Amino acid sequence: MITSGGGFSQRFPQPYYQEEAIEEYLSQISVNRSLFNATGRGYPDISAIGANVPIFFQGRLTMVGGTSASSP
């Protein structure tokens, strides 16, 4: 199983353009906000293929995985 990392930053504050979307998201789920930094910058847990992604590396086909495999 592969898990990826979405959530809220402990280091970077929430930018103004995320405020409305994050508040709407948090209002729709049942979660204890004291367990994470709800005022931190949100970073996505994107829905994309992250396991057994075929790539060519050094001229050979191989399978990779992880959140980086989901990046453009």
All heavy atoms as TSV, in Angstrom:
chain	resi	resn	atom	element	x	y	z
A	1	MET	N	N	0.845	-1.176	0.000
A	1	MET	CA	C	0.000	0.000	0.000
A	1	MET	C	C	0.891	1.241	0.000
A	1	MET	O	O	1.896	1.285	0.687
A	1	MET	CB	C	-0.905	0.005	1.225
A	1	MET	CG	C	-1.749	1.253	1.280
A	1	MET	SD	S	-3.006	1.251	2.570
A	1	MET	CE	C	-2.024	1.593	3.997
A	2	ILE	N	N	0.483	2.235	-0.740
A	2	ILE	CA	C	1.203	3.510	-0.764
A	2	ILE	C	C	0.286	4.586	-0.210
A	2	ILE	O	O	-0.869	4.697	-0.592
A	2	ILE	CB	C	1.633	3.884	-2.194
A	2	ILE	CG1	C	2.735	2.938	-2.638
A	2	ILE	CG2	C	2.071	5.326	-2.277
A	2	ILE	CD1	C	3.442	3.323	-3.875
A	3	THR	N	N	0.807	5.328	0.712
A	3	THR	CA	C	0.072	6.480	1.222
A	3	THR	C	C	0.809	7.730	0.789
A	3	THR	O	O	2.002	7.706	0.536
A	3	THR	CB	C	-0.025	6.444	2.752
A	3	THR	OG1	O	1.292	6.447	3.301
A	3	THR	CG2	C	-0.757	5.201	3.213
A	4	SER	N	N	0.095	8.792	0.678
A	4	SER	CA	C	0.720	10.047	0.286
A	4	SER	C	C	0.467	11.084	1.362
A	4	SER	O	O	-0.253	10.841	2.322
A	4	SER	CB	C	0.203	10.499	-1.075
A	4	SER	OG	O	-1.193	10.617	-1.039
A	5	GLY	N	N	1.069	12.225	1.204
A	5	GLY	CA	C	1.030	13.191	2.286
A	5	GLY	C	C	0.302	14.473	1.984
A	5	GLY	O	O	0.885	15.396	1.449
A	6	GLY	N	N	-0.925	14.548	2.320
A	6	GLY	CA	C	-1.646	15.800	2.255
A	6	GLY	C	C	-1.908	16.280	3.662
A	6	GLY	O	O	-1.894	15.499	4.602
A	7	GLY	N	N	-2.103	17.553	3.820
A	7	GLY	CA	C	-2.396	18.050	5.152
A	7	GLY	C	C	-2.167	19.537	5.275
A	7	GLY	O	O	-2.396	20.292	4.331
A	8	PHE	N	N	-1.661	19.936	6.442
A	8	PHE	CA	C	-1.479	21.344	6.746
A	8	PHE	C	C	-0.087	21.556	7.313
A	8	PHE	O	O	0.365	20.825	8.189
A	8	PHE	CB	C	-2.545	21.818	7.734
A	8	PHE	CG	C	-3.931	21.667	7.188
A	8	PHE	CD1	C	-4.667	20.528	7.418
A	8	PHE	CD2	C	-4.483	22.668	6.411
A	8	PHE	CE1	C	-5.939	20.376	6.891
A	8	PHE	CE2	C	-5.751	22.530	5.884
A	8	PHE	CZ	C	-6.481	21.383	6.122
A	9	SER	N	N	0.566	22.565	6.815
A	9	SER	CA	C	1.942	22.853	7.202
A	9	SER	C	C	2.048	23.322	8.640
A	9	SER	O	O	1.211	24.076	9.132
A	9	SER	CB	C	2.511	23.935	6.272
A	9	SER	OG	O	3.821	24.293	6.677
A	10	GLN	N	N	3.088	22.885	9.303
A	10	GLN	CA	C	3.429	23.391	10.630
A	10	GLN	C	C	4.322	24.618	10.517
A	10	GLN	O	O	4.508	25.349	11.469
A	10	GLN	CB	C	4.157	22.311	11.431
A	10	GLN	CG	C	3.295	21.129	11.785
A	10	GLN	CD	C	2.216	21.484	12.796
A	10	GLN	OE1	O	2.306	22.450	13.541
A	10	GLN	NE2	N	1.161	20.697	12.813
A	11	ARG	N	N	4.896	24.843	9.346
A	11	ARG	CA	C	5.873	25.903	9.150
A	11	ARG	C	C	5.325	27.114	8.399
A	11	ARG	O	O	5.668	28.244	8.704
A	11	ARG	CB	C	7.073	25.336	8.395
A	11	ARG	CG	C	8.162	26.361	8.144
A	11	ARG	CD	C	9.394	25.736	7.614
A	11	ARG	NE	N	9.985	24.933	8.685
A	11	ARG	CZ	C	11.010	24.143	8.527
A	11	ARG	NH1	N	11.572	24.024	7.346
A	11	ARG	NH2	N	11.492	23.449	9.534
A	12	PHE	N	N	4.513	26.871	7.377
A	12	PHE	CA	C	4.053	27.960	6.515
A	12	PHE	C	C	2.599	28.309	6.803
A	12	PHE	O	O	1.746	27.435	6.880
A	12	PHE	CB	C	4.223	27.592	5.041
A	12	PHE	CG	C	5.652	27.311	4.679
A	12	PHE	CD1	C	6.098	26.013	4.510
A	12	PHE	CD2	C	6.561	28.342	4.532
A	12	PHE	CE1	C	7.420	25.739	4.195
A	12	PHE	CE2	C	7.879	28.093	4.217
A	12	PHE	CZ	C	8.312	26.789	4.053
A	13	PRO	N	N	2.306	29.598	6.931
A	13	PRO	CA	C	0.924	30.009	7.221
A	13	PRO	C	C	0.010	29.811	6.014
A	13	PRO	O	O	0.451	29.743	4.875
A	13	PRO	CB	C	1.064	31.493	7.564
A	13	PRO	CG	C	2.299	31.937	6.864
A	13	PRO	CD	C	3.210	30.742	6.845
A	14	GLN	N	N	-1.263	29.747	6.296
A	14	GLN	CA	C	-2.265	29.567	5.248
A	14	GLN	C	C	-2.379	30.840	4.420
A	14	GLN	O	O	-2.664	31.907	4.952
A	14	GLN	CB	C	-3.597	29.247	5.916
A	14	GLN	CG	C	-4.687	28.822	5.000
A	14	GLN	CD	C	-5.908	28.449	5.819
A	14	GLN	OE1	O	-6.834	29.232	5.919
A	14	GLN	NE2	N	-5.889	27.278	6.421
A	15	PRO	N	N	-2.181	30.752	3.103
A	15	PRO	CA	C	-2.344	31.939	2.273
A	15	PRO	C	C	-3.823	32.314	2.143
A	15	PRO	O	O	-4.709	31.468	2.259
A	15	PRO	CB	C	-1.766	31.523	0.918
A	15	PRO	CG	C	-1.740	30.040	0.924
A	15	PRO	CD	C	-1.745	29.591	2.349
A	16	TYR	N	N	-4.066	33.567	1.892
A	16	TYR	CA	C	-5.449	34.075	1.827
A	16	TYR	C	C	-6.298	33.326	0.808
A	16	TYR	O	O	-7.488	33.129	1.011
A	16	TYR	CB	C	-5.446	35.579	1.520
A	16	TYR	CG	C	-5.081	35.910	0.101
A	16	TYR	CD1	C	-6.045	36.030	-0.889
A	16	TYR	CD2	C	-3.750	36.079	-0.278
A	16	TYR	CE1	C	-5.716	36.303	-2.202
A	16	TYR	CE2	C	-3.407	36.361	-1.588
A	16	TYR	CZ	C	-4.386	36.474	-2.540
A	16	TYR	OH	O	-4.055	36.741	-3.839
A	17	TYR	N	N	-5.684	32.894	-0.291
A	17	TYR	CA	C	-6.476	32.259	-1.348
A	17	TYR	C	C	-6.893	30.828	-1.002
A	17	TYR	O	O	-7.674	30.229	-1.715
A	17	TYR	CB	C	-5.738	32.290	-2.691
A	17	TYR	CG	C	-4.352	31.672	-2.667
A	17	TYR	CD1	C	-4.169	30.304	-2.818
A	17	TYR	CD2	C	-3.228	32.467	-2.494
A	17	TYR	CE1	C	-2.904	29.745	-2.786
A	17	TYR	CE2	C	-1.965	31.919	-2.468
A	17	TYR	CZ	C	-1.806	30.560	-2.620
A	17	TYR	OH	O	-0.549	30.011	-2.597
A	18	GLN	N	N	-6.403	30.272	0.113
A	18	GLN	CA	C	-6.831	28.948	0.544
A	18	GLN	C	C	-7.895	29.003	1.642
A	18	GLN	O	O	-8.544	27.999	1.920
A	18	GLN	CB	C	-5.631	28.149	1.074
A	18	GLN	CG	C	-4.668	27.701	0.029
A	18	GLN	CD	C	-3.603	26.770	0.605
A	18	GLN	OE1	O	-3.417	26.684	1.821
A	18	GLN	NE2	N	-2.922	26.071	-0.270
A	19	GLU	N	N	-8.038	30.156	2.262
A	19	GLU	CA	C	-8.892	30.274	3.448
A	19	GLU	C	C	-10.304	29.743	3.238
A	19	GLU	O	O	-10.792	28.926	4.018
A	19	GLU	CB	C	-8.939	31.724	3.929
A	19	GLU	CG	C	-7.628	32.201	4.504
A	19	GLU	CD	C	-7.628	33.687	4.834
A	19	GLU	OE1	O	-8.663	34.364	4.622
A	19	GLU	OE2	O	-6.581	34.164	5.309
A	20	GLU	N	N	-10.976	30.202	2.209
A	20	GLU	CA	C	-12.374	29.817	1.980
A	20	GLU	C	C	-12.504	28.317	1.697
A	20	GLU	O	O	-13.366	27.645	2.269
A	20	GLU	CB	C	-12.953	30.618	0.818
A	20	GLU	CG	C	-14.427	30.376	0.594
A	20	GLU	CD	C	-14.991	31.236	-0.544
A	20	GLU	OE1	O	-14.450	32.327	-0.814
A	20	GLU	OE2	O	-15.976	30.796	-1.154
A	21	ALA	N	N	-11.645	27.791	0.849
A	21	ALA	CA	C	-11.726	26.371	0.498
A	21	ALA	C	C	-11.427	25.479	1.695
A	21	ALA	O	O	-12.111	24.463	1.905
A	21	ALA	CB	C	-10.760	26.064	-0.643
A	22	ILE	N	N	-10.437	25.852	2.491
A	22	ILE	CA	C	-10.089	25.034	3.649
A	22	ILE	C	C	-11.194	25.073	4.692
A	22	ILE	O	O	-11.566	24.038	5.254
A	22	ILE	CB	C	-8.728	25.469	4.234
A	22	ILE	CG1	C	-7.615	25.032	3.279
A	22	ILE	CG2	C	-8.520	24.888	5.624
A	22	ILE	CD1	C	-6.231	25.507	3.664
A	23	GLU	N	N	-11.741	26.236	4.946
A	23	GLU	CA	C	-12.819	26.340	5.923
A	23	GLU	C	C	-14.030	25.521	5.474
A	23	GLU	O	O	-14.656	24.824	6.283
A	23	GLU	CB	C	-13.213	27.795	6.158
A	23	GLU	CG	C	-14.195	27.976	7.293
A	23	GLU	CD	C	-13.727	27.379	8.624
A	23	GLU	OE1	O	-12.548	27.500	8.974
A	23	GLU	OE2	O	-14.574	26.764	9.310
A	24	GLU	N	N	-14.355	25.584	4.203
A	24	GLU	CA	C	-15.476	24.793	3.683
A	24	GLU	C	C	-15.195	23.297	3.832
A	24	GLU	O	O	-16.057	22.531	4.266
A	24	GLU	CB	C	-15.738	25.127	2.219
A	24	GLU	CG	C	-16.905	24.358	1.638
A	24	GLU	CD	C	-17.181	24.702	0.188
A	24	GLU	OE1	O	-16.690	25.735	-0.296
A	24	GLU	OE2	O	-17.892	23.918	-0.457
A	25	TYR	N	N	-13.991	22.884	3.493
A	25	TYR	CA	C	-13.615	21.472	3.626
A	25	TYR	C	C	-13.727	21.014	5.079
A	25	TYR	O	O	-14.337	19.980	5.368
A	25	TYR	CB	C	-12.191	21.265	3.108
A	25	TYR	CG	C	-11.615	19.922	3.456
A	25	TYR	CD1	C	-12.052	18.769	2.814
A	25	TYR	CD2	C	-10.644	19.791	4.445
A	25	TYR	CE1	C	-11.536	17.525	3.148
A	25	TYR	CE2	C	-10.130	18.555	4.784
A	25	TYR	CZ	C	-10.571	17.427	4.129
A	25	TYR	OH	O	-10.062	16.211	4.466
A	26	LEU	N	N	-13.147	21.774	5.982
A	26	LEU	CA	C	-13.151	21.379	7.390
A	26	LEU	C	C	-14.548	21.381	7.993
A	26	LEU	O	O	-14.831	20.611	8.907
A	26	LEU	CB	C	-12.216	22.278	8.203
A	26	LEU	CG	C	-10.725	22.136	7.884
A	26	LEU	CD1	C	-9.913	23.157	8.666
A	26	LEU	CD2	C	-10.237	20.724	8.151
A	27	SER	N	N	-15.436	22.218	7.473
A	27	SER	CA	C	-16.804	22.255	7.994
A	27	SER	C	C	-17.613	21.025	7.574
A	27	SER	O	O	-18.642	20.738	8.164
A	27	SER	CB	C	-17.515	23.532	7.533
A	27	SER	OG	O	-17.831	23.467	6.154
A	28	GLN	N	N	-17.141	20.307	6.565
A	28	GLN	CA	C	-17.876	19.154	6.048
A	28	GLN	C	C	-17.412	17.825	6.627
A	28	GLN	O	O	-18.005	16.792	6.344
A	28	GLN	CB	C	-17.759	19.108	4.526
A	28	GLN	CG	C	-18.422	20.284	3.857
A	28	GLN	CD	C	-18.251	20.268	2.351
A	28	GLN	OE1	O	-18.002	19.241	1.749
A	28	GLN	NE2	N	-18.368	21.427	1.736
A	29	ILE	N	N	-16.349	17.848	7.412
A	29	ILE	CA	C	-15.848	16.602	7.981
A	29	ILE	C	C	-15.847	16.698	9.506
A	29	ILE	O	O	-15.795	17.781	10.074
A	29	ILE	CB	C	-14.432	16.264	7.465
A	29	ILE	CG1	C	-13.426	17.349	7.860
A	29	ILE	CG2	C	-14.437	16.064	5.964
A	29	ILE	CD1	C	-11.991	17.013	7.539
A	30	SER	N	N	-15.906	15.558	10.140
A	30	SER	CA	C	-15.857	15.507	11.594
A	30	SER	C	C	-14.423	15.214	12.004
A	30	SER	O	O	-13.933	14.097	11.836
A	30	SER	CB	C	-16.794	14.404	12.097
A	30	SER	OG	O	-16.679	14.298	13.499
A	31	VAL	N	N	-13.747	16.255	12.508
A	31	VAL	CA	C	-12.338	16.097	12.861
A	31	VAL	C	C	-12.001	17.001	14.043
A	31	VAL	O	O	-12.565	18.088	14.189
A	31	VAL	CB	C	-11.433	16.412	11.639
A	31	VAL	CG1	C	-11.569	17.849	11.211
A	31	VAL	CG2	C	-9.990	16.073	11.913
A	32	ASN	N	N	-11.120	16.538	14.882
A	32	ASN	CA	C	-10.656	17.315	16.025
A	32	ASN	C	C	-9.536	18.242	15.548
A	32	ASN	O	O	-8.419	17.803	15.293
A	32	ASN	CB	C	-10.148	16.370	17.120
A	32	ASN	CG	C	-9.692	17.100	18.354
A	32	ASN	OD1	O	-9.478	18.306	18.352
A	32	ASN	ND2	N	-9.543	16.348	19.424
A	33	ARG	N	N	-9.833	19.524	15.432
A	33	ARG	CA	C	-8.857	20.478	14.889
A	33	ARG	C	C	-7.644	20.669	15.776
A	33	ARG	O	O	-6.648	21.229	15.337
A	33	ARG	CB	C	-9.524	21.825	14.624
A	33	ARG	CG	C	-10.517	21.764	13.483
A	33	ARG	CD	C	-11.023	23.144	13.160
A	33	ARG	NE	N	-12.090	23.075	12.175
A	33	ARG	CZ	C	-12.444	24.084	11.413
A	33	ARG	NH1	N	-11.845	25.245	11.535
A	33	ARG	NH2	N	-13.412	23.947	10.554
A	34	SER	N	N	-7.697	20.197	17.013
A	34	SER	CA	C	-6.521	20.323	17.871
A	34	SER	C	C	-5.443	19.298	17.508
A	34	SER	O	O	-4.330	19.357	18.013
A	34	SER	CB	C	-6.916	20.170	19.345
A	34	SER	OG	O	-7.303	18.837	19.620
A	35	LEU	N	N	-5.764	18.360	16.615
A	35	LEU	CA	C	-4.811	17.331	16.231
A	35	LEU	C	C	-3.896	17.753	15.078
A	35	LEU	O	O	-2.979	17.019	14.719
A	35	LEU	CB	C	-5.552	16.047	15.852
A	35	LEU	CG	C	-6.364	15.412	16.975
A	35	LEU	CD1	C	-7.128	14.207	16.462
A	35	LEU	CD2	C	-5.456	15.040	18.138
A	36	PHE	N	N	-4.156	18.904	14.477
A	36	PHE	CA	C	-3.329	19.390	13.360
A	36	PHE	C	C	-3.416	20.901	13.319
A	36	PHE	O	O	-4.228	21.523	13.988
A	36	PHE	CB	C	-3.781	18.775	12.030
A	36	PHE	CG	C	-5.206	19.084	11.673
A	36	PHE	CD1	C	-5.508	20.157	10.865
A	36	PHE	CD2	C	-6.247	18.309	12.154
A	36	PHE	CE1	C	-6.819	20.464	10.534
A	36	PHE	CE2	C	-7.556	18.597	11.835
A	36	PHE	CZ	C	-7.843	19.676	11.021
A	37	ASN	N	N	-2.581	21.511	12.522
A	37	ASN	CA	C	-2.537	22.967	12.391
A	37	ASN	C	C	-3.517	23.421	11.313
A	37	ASN	O	O	-3.139	23.565	10.149
A	37	ASN	CB	C	-1.113	23.418	12.060
A	37	ASN	CG	C	-1.000	24.917	11.954
A	37	ASN	OD1	O	-1.877	25.642	12.396
A	37	ASN	ND2	N	0.082	25.384	11.372
A	38	ALA	N	N	-4.750	23.644	11.681
A	38	ALA	CA	C	-5.785	24.021	10.711
A	38	ALA	C	C	-5.560	25.408	10.125
A	38	ALA	O	O	-6.214	25.784	9.160
A	38	ALA	CB	C	-7.165	23.961	11.364
A	39	THR	N	N	-4.633	26.172	10.680
A	39	THR	CA	C	-4.339	27.506	10.138
A	39	THR	C	C	-3.094	27.500	9.263
A	39	THR	O	O	-2.678	28.537	8.762
A	39	THR	CB	C	-4.154	28.535	11.270
A	39	THR	OG1	O	-3.040	28.158	12.065
A	39	THR	CG2	C	-5.404	28.639	12.121
A	40	GLY	N	N	-2.507	26.333	9.061
A	40	GLY	CA	C	-1.315	26.230	8.213
A	40	GLY	C	C	-1.674	26.100	6.741
A	40	GLY	O	O	-2.821	25.835	6.377
A	41	ARG	N	N	-0.689	26.288	5.916
A	41	ARG	CA	C	-0.860	26.159	4.468
A	41	ARG	C	C	-1.298	24.733	4.138
A	41	ARG	O	O	-0.701	23.768	4.582
A	41	ARG	CB	C	0.458	26.465	3.768
A	41	ARG	CG	C	0.392	26.333	2.269
A	41	ARG	CD	C	1.781	26.565	1.660
A	41	ARG	NE	N	1.676	26.658	0.232
A	41	ARG	CZ	C	1.588	27.778	-0.452
A	41	ARG	NH1	N	1.616	28.928	0.190
A	41	ARG	NH2	N	1.488	27.780	-1.749
A	42	GLY	N	N	-2.359	24.628	3.355
A	42	GLY	CA	C	-2.823	23.314	2.930
A	42	GLY	C	C	-1.989	22.818	1.768
A	42	GLY	O	O	-1.644	23.580	0.866
A	43	TYR	N	N	-1.615	21.553	1.820
A	43	TYR	CA	C	-0.930	20.975	0.665
A	43	TYR	C	C	-1.675	19.711	0.263
A	43	TYR	O	O	-2.180	18.976	1.110
A	43	TYR	CB	C	0.556	20.735	0.912
A	43	TYR	CG	C	0.899	19.898	2.114
A	43	TYR	CD1	C	1.099	18.529	1.989
A	43	TYR	CD2	C	1.051	20.470	3.370
A	43	TYR	CE1	C	1.436	17.756	3.085
A	43	TYR	CE2	C	1.393	19.696	4.466
A	43	TYR	CZ	C	1.590	18.355	4.312
A	43	TYR	OH	O	1.916	17.598	5.399
A	44	PRO	N	N	-1.762	19.491	-1.033
A	44	PRO	CA	C	-2.701	18.476	-1.532
A	44	PRO	C	C	-2.213	17.044	-1.398
A	44	PRO	O	O	-1.039	16.747	-1.455
A	44	PRO	CB	C	-2.842	18.842	-3.007
A	44	PRO	CG	C	-1.535	19.463	-3.354
A	44	PRO	CD	C	-1.105	20.199	-2.114
A	45	ASP	N	N	-3.170	16.198	-1.200
A	45	ASP	CA	C	-3.006	14.768	-1.366
A	45	ASP	C	C	-3.763	14.483	-2.654
A	45	ASP	O	O	-4.962	14.294	-2.658
A	45	ASP	CB	C	-3.639	14.030	-0.191
A	45	ASP	CG	C	-3.478	12.528	-0.299
A	45	ASP	OD1	O	-2.881	12.062	-1.280
A	45	ASP	OD2	O	-3.961	11.827	0.592
A	46	ILE	N	N	-3.060	14.559	-3.751
A	46	ILE	CA	C	-3.727	14.488	-5.048
A	46	ILE	C	C	-4.164	13.072	-5.382
A	46	ILE	O	O	-3.561	12.104	-4.936
A	46	ILE	CB	C	-2.844	15.059	-6.179
A	46	ILE	CG1	C	-1.536	14.275	-6.287
A	46	ILE	CG2	C	-2.557	16.511	-5.945
A	46	ILE	CD1	C	-0.684	14.673	-7.454
A	47	SER	N	N	-5.196	12.991	-6.145
A	47	SER	CA	C	-5.671	11.701	-6.618
A	47	SER	C	C	-4.995	11.414	-7.947
A	47	SER	O	O	-5.321	12.013	-8.963
A	47	SER	CB	C	-7.186	11.719	-6.798
A	47	SER	OG	O	-7.817	11.933	-5.583
A	48	ALA	N	N	-4.064	10.543	-7.900
A	48	ALA	CA	C	-3.339	10.175	-9.111
A	48	ALA	C	C	-2.688	8.816	-8.889
A	48	ALA	O	O	-2.603	8.338	-7.758
A	48	ALA	CB	C	-2.278	11.215	-9.439
A	49	ILE	N	N	-2.231	8.236	-9.942
A	49	ILE	CA	C	-1.540	6.955	-9.827
A	49	ILE	C	C	-0.231	7.181	-9.080
A	49	ILE	O	O	0.554	8.051	-9.436
A	49	ILE	CB	C	-1.287	6.355	-11.217
A	49	ILE	CG1	C	-2.613	6.064	-11.912
A	49	ILE	CG2	C	-0.440	5.093	-11.122
A	49	ILE	CD1	C	-2.471	5.663	-13.355
A	50	GLY	N	N	0.012	6.412	-8.047
A	50	GLY	CA	C	1.235	6.562	-7.281
A	50	GLY	C	C	1.940	5.238	-7.023
A	50	GLY	O	O	2.919	5.181	-6.309
A	51	ALA	N	N	1.452	4.170	-7.628
A	51	ALA	CA	C	2.068	2.855	-7.431
A	51	ALA	C	C	2.189	2.148	-8.771
A	51	ALA	O	O	1.291	2.222	-9.608
A	51	ALA	CB	C	1.233	2.013	-6.481
A	52	ASN	N	N	3.300	1.498	-8.959
A	52	ASN	CA	C	3.560	0.748	-10.187
A	52	ASN	C	C	3.407	1.624	-11.434
A	52	ASN	O	O	2.719	1.266	-12.380
A	52	ASN	CB	C	2.664	-0.486	-10.267
A	52	ASN	CG	C	2.975	-1.468	-9.173
A	52	ASN	OD1	O	4.139	-1.673	-8.829
A	52	ASN	ND2	N	1.954	-2.059	-8.597
A	53	VAL	N	N	4.070	2.760	-11.404
A	53	VAL	CA	C	4.065	3.682	-12.539
A	53	VAL	C	C	5.217	3.303	-13.457
A	53	VAL	O	O	6.376	3.317	-13.027
A	53	VAL	CB	C	4.204	5.139	-12.065
A	53	VAL	CG1	C	4.260	6.084	-13.244
A	53	VAL	CG2	C	3.067	5.501	-11.126
A	54	PRO	N	N	4.930	2.957	-14.704
A	54	PRO	CA	C	6.019	2.559	-15.604
A	54	PRO	C	C	6.809	3.777	-16.091
A	54	PRO	O	O	6.230	4.784	-16.484
A	54	PRO	CB	C	5.291	1.875	-16.764
A	54	PRO	CG	C	3.923	2.487	-16.759
A	54	PRO	CD	C	3.625	2.838	-15.326
A	55	ILE	N	N	8.128	3.674	-16.002
A	55	ILE	CA	C	9.010	4.711	-16.538
A	55	ILE	C	C	10.174	4.040	-17.257
A	55	ILE	O	O	10.450	2.860	-17.048
A	55	ILE	CB	C	9.573	5.645	-15.438
A	55	ILE	CG1	C	10.520	4.891	-14.499
A	55	ILE	CG2	C	8.458	6.327	-14.668
A	55	ILE	CD1	C	11.393	5.790	-13.658
A	56	PHE	N	N	10.824	4.820	-18.104
A	56	PHE	CA	C	12.068	4.364	-18.691
A	56	PHE	C	C	13.201	5.035	-17.955
A	56	PHE	O	O	13.238	6.252	-17.822
A	56	PHE	CB	C	12.124	4.708	-20.187
A	56	PHE	CG	C	11.392	3.718	-21.046
A	56	PHE	CD1	C	10.082	3.937	-21.400
A	56	PHE	CD2	C	12.020	2.557	-21.469
A	56	PHE	CE1	C	9.393	3.022	-22.171
A	56	PHE	CE2	C	11.351	1.630	-22.237
A	56	PHE	CZ	C	10.033	1.867	-22.594
A	57	PHE	N	N	14.138	4.243	-17.435
A	57	PHE	CA	C	15.303	4.749	-16.720
A	57	PHE	C	C	16.534	4.066	-17.277
A	57	PHE	O	O	16.615	2.844	-17.296
A	57	PHE	CB	C	15.162	4.476	-15.219
A	57	PHE	CG	C	16.334	4.945	-14.414
A	57	PHE	CD1	C	16.574	6.303	-14.248
A	57	PHE	CD2	C	17.188	4.041	-13.822
A	57	PHE	CE1	C	17.650	6.739	-13.515
A	57	PHE	CE2	C	18.265	4.463	-13.078
A	57	PHE	CZ	C	18.508	5.822	-12.931
A	58	GLN	N	N	17.448	4.864	-17.773
A	58	GLN	CA	C	18.676	4.363	-18.393
A	58	GLN	C	C	18.356	3.346	-19.487
A	58	GLN	O	O	18.991	2.305	-19.619
A	58	GLN	CB	C	19.614	3.775	-17.341
A	58	GLN	CG	C	20.096	4.814	-16.362
A	58	GLN	CD	C	21.055	4.281	-15.320
A	58	GLN	OE1	O	21.124	3.068	-15.064
A	58	GLN	NE2	N	21.794	5.193	-14.694
A	59	GLY	N	N	17.321	3.686	-20.279
A	59	GLY	CA	C	16.949	2.867	-21.421
A	59	GLY	C	C	16.179	1.604	-21.100
A	59	GLY	O	O	15.915	0.803	-21.979
A	60	ARG	N	N	15.813	1.417	-19.838
A	60	ARG	CA	C	15.085	0.211	-19.452
A	60	ARG	C	C	13.765	0.576	-18.789
A	60	ARG	O	O	13.674	1.539	-18.040
A	60	ARG	CB	C	15.926	-0.605	-18.479
A	60	ARG	CG	C	17.216	-1.095	-19.125
A	60	ARG	CD	C	18.121	-1.765	-18.145
A	60	ARG	NE	N	17.534	-3.044	-17.734
A	60	ARG	CZ	C	18.120	-3.866	-16.893
A	60	ARG	NH1	N	19.289	-3.562	-16.380
A	60	ARG	NH2	N	17.548	-4.994	-16.573
A	61	LEU	N	N	12.755	-0.228	-19.080
A	61	LEU	CA	C	11.444	-0.038	-18.475
A	61	LEU	C	C	11.499	-0.557	-17.038
A	61	LEU	O	O	11.959	-1.660	-16.777
A	61	LEU	CB	C	10.375	-0.794	-19.257
A	61	LEU	CG	C	8.945	-0.691	-18.726
A	61	LEU	CD1	C	8.446	0.748	-18.786
A	61	LEU	CD2	C	8.023	-1.623	-19.487
A	62	THR	N	N	11.029	0.258	-16.103
A	62	THR	CA	C	10.973	-0.145	-14.704
A	62	THR	C	C	9.729	0.449	-14.071
A	62	THR	O	O	9.127	1.371	-14.611
A	62	THR	CB	C	12.249	0.292	-13.943
A	62	THR	OG1	O	12.232	-0.274	-12.635
A	62	THR	CG2	C	12.342	1.795	-13.849
A	63	MET	N	N	9.346	-0.081	-12.933
A	63	MET	CA	C	8.165	0.404	-12.226
A	63	MET	C	C	8.630	1.177	-10.987
A	63	MET	O	O	9.535	0.747	-10.286
A	63	MET	CB	C	7.271	-0.763	-11.815
A	63	MET	CG	C	6.846	-1.649	-12.962
A	63	MET	SD	S	5.920	-0.789	-14.211
A	63	MET	CE	C	4.284	-1.218	-13.746
A	64	VAL	N	N	7.981	2.309	-10.736
A	64	VAL	CA	C	8.304	3.122	-9.566
A	64	VAL	C	C	7.012	3.459	-8.846
A	64	VAL	O	O	5.923	3.211	-9.337
A	64	VAL	CB	C	9.063	4.415	-9.945
A	64	VAL	CG1	C	10.386	4.087	-10.612
A	64	VAL	CG2	C	8.234	5.306	-10.848
A	65	GLY	N	N	7.160	4.097	-7.686
A	65	GLY	CA	C	5.985	4.502	-6.940
A	65	GLY	C	C	6.318	5.602	-5.967
A	65	GLY	O	O	7.479	5.981	-5.790
A	66	GLY	N	N	5.286	6.142	-5.357
A	66	GLY	CA	C	5.436	7.221	-4.406
A	66	GLY	C	C	4.761	8.476	-4.904
A	66	GLY	O	O	4.293	8.551	-6.046
A	67	THR	N	N	4.690	9.483	-4.045
A	67	THR	CA	C	4.004	10.706	-4.442
A	67	THR	C	C	4.700	11.410	-5.587
A	67	THR	O	O	4.060	12.088	-6.386
A	67	THR	CB	C	3.862	11.668	-3.248
A	67	THR	OG1	O	5.149	11.903	-2.678
A	67	THR	CG2	C	2.948	11.081	-2.190
A	68	SER	N	N	6.009	11.249	-5.709
A	68	SER	CA	C	6.722	11.884	-6.819
A	68	SER	C	C	6.287	11.303	-8.161
A	68	SER	O	O	6.351	11.968	-9.186
A	68	SER	CB	C	8.236	11.727	-6.657
A	68	SER	OG	O	8.668	12.425	-5.525
A	69	ALA	N	N	5.842	10.077	-8.157
A	69	ALA	CA	C	5.367	9.441	-9.402
A	69	ALA	C	C	4.083	10.100	-9.880
A	69	ALA	O	O	3.727	9.989	-11.049
A	69	ALA	CB	C	5.145	7.947	-9.178
A	70	SER	N	N	3.404	10.803	-9.007
A	70	SER	CA	C	2.152	11.471	-9.368
A	70	SER	C	C	2.367	12.908	-9.824
A	70	SER	O	O	1.426	13.596	-10.160
A	70	SER	CB	C	1.205	11.483	-8.158
A	70	SER	OG	O	0.974	10.182	-7.709
A	71	SER	N	N	3.598	13.355	-9.794
A	71	SER	CA	C	3.898	14.746	-10.158
A	71	SER	C	C	3.951	14.917	-11.666
A	71	SER	O	O	4.295	13.981	-12.371
A	71	SER	CB	C	5.244	15.167	-9.569
A	71	SER	OG	O	5.208	15.084	-8.180
A	72	PRO	N	N	3.631	16.117	-12.117
A	72	PRO	CA	C	3.714	16.355	-13.562
A	72	PRO	C	C	5.149	16.371	-14.052
A	72	PRO	O	O	6.077	16.532	-13.346
A	72	PRO	CB	C	3.083	17.742	-13.746
A	72	PRO	CG	C	2.802	18.280	-12.403
A	72	PRO	CD	C	3.118	17.247	-11.398
